[in-house]
């Protein structure tokens, strides 16, 4: 399937910020390392089988397929920007639901002994706002667990906290993390 030209309504977006007790490098690499990504990115505990094909370079295509019960789901896109460990930008579509592509921007900033990841998904139809927000929030819970699996943290601090912002107005707000 050829990706259509990306013409997004930048007024329709969701933005989620999450704090992780991990370095910016570890959190960034969790998006691009199939061993870590397979534990959280577009998969779930109900997954029977998943497959990751990541051509990690600007202009490279990616595809993640996941099978639950008798249904296969695929997430596809193209990397638009890769600035390790601070920013990742890619297109995103799930062709079984829509042929439209969204743009996802992942910004990661240091925060003491951890980092804050801010994800913005642009170009969402208003009816997709709730499912997208819930999907990313759930995946970030799994990302926290995957980061813990990769290198367990010491002590009993929570792995992450989050704030979710949704806007179908004019501009992206700056949001904080609780």
Number of C-alpha atoms within 10 A of each C-alpha: 6 5 14 9 8 12 11 16 13 18 15 21 29 25 23 22 25 23 25 26 22 24 19 24 15 19 24 22 15 21 18 18 14 17 13 19 20 22 20 23 23 21 22 18 9 10 13 14 14 18 14 20 12 19 14 14 13 15 14 13 17 20 17 21 17 21 17 15 9 6 8 14 16 18 18 20 22 23 21 17 15 17 11 12 17 16 18 21 20 23 22 21 19 18 14 10 9 8 13 19 24 23 23 22 19 21 19 25 17 17 15 10 10 18 21 25 25 23 21 20 25 23 22 21 14 12 8 13 18 11 10 15 19 12 12 19 18 15 18 23 16 20 25 21 16 21 22 15 12 12 10 11 14 7 6 6 8 11 18 20 16 18 15 17 16 17 17 17 10 10 11 18 10 9 13 15 15 10
